[in-house]
Amino acid sequence: MEQFKQLLLTSFSEDCQITEQNVLDFMLSNESVYKQIHNDMNCSLIRCNKLIQNSDVPINIFRVLYEKFMMDSYCNLPPAIQELYFQGLFDVFELVFIVFVDFEKIHECMEWFTVFEHDFKPFLGEIRQFFTYDYDKLVKICLQIYNYIYKQTKFNMDTVNKQLKLTRNYMKKYDKQFYNAIEDIPKLQIQGILMKNQIACCLHVTNSFEISCKLASLYLTSGIDKQCFIVQQLLSALSRKCTSIFIKSKYDELYQIEIDSQQLELSGNTELDMMIILNQTLPTCLTSKNAYNIVQYLDSLSELYKKYKLKENLKIAGRIGLEIVFVAIGIPGLGLAAGAAILASSKLLDTY
């Protein structure tokens, strides 16, 4: 949690302009968007449940504050962007909220809020006192994160769908066994399932606070390409831990991870089983009891991604062979020799 907090304070600390927004006006003028947000808020903060339970405060009181916190920042977005809200957009902000909220202050003021068993009444008052950090700066951090997410997704599911192609390409490149099993399934049938995994770099499919912090950090510091690589690697590795659908192959050695996971119930129909695997593997495995090993594995994936990218770049340089440079100075043979040396260097990386 502390590492994630430091990431927010160092990487999203630029100053930006905010204005006081009338949240009630937004709720009334954008009723359909607010209704969707409020419904999602009623299912939020599950990943933070252990921390909340220790505070002896009902989770719906935290949801009251979380909704107001999000609305204060969301209302600062341009109106055209506000209308593009989608489920999963706020996943990373749950962590921003929980690492800065003042648990003791909330406990002291529980009577301020109206909550029910499965819902809560929106709170439109001042909430600055419920945070351990300057509230305006927190709103600015949120706005910068919105900007980061918008650059990657345009708040548009069509853009996310296009990114799914990258994930499939990584699957084809690094796990043909898995890829061949899903290749003949119509894309429209698995598109929604893959998208759920893809949103916020798998953050939408875990309720583990520790894993969420790690995934959120990767999400906020990695480009789309690396995120797609991580999604593919997690699916390939974890599906082999919770099913026995794949016959033994070289991929078993490539995707080794020690976790505690129950076996998924499969039907024997390959197409249906692969949809079950795509839908249930990550939620089944990305759990609190596996948090330590998953976080370590994610660290190793970052290093593996660097290795693969270095190898790709060396191969590209090898193909070019620096021929253009050396032809220009009349020594084409040196270009071929240099290219061969670079290609040889890329092959050496396979041994690491």
Order of alpha helices (4+ residues) and beta strands (2+ residues): alpha-alpha-alpha-alpha-alpha-alpha-alpha-alpha-alpha-alpha-alpha-alpha-alpha-alpha-alpha-alpha-alpha-alpha-alpha
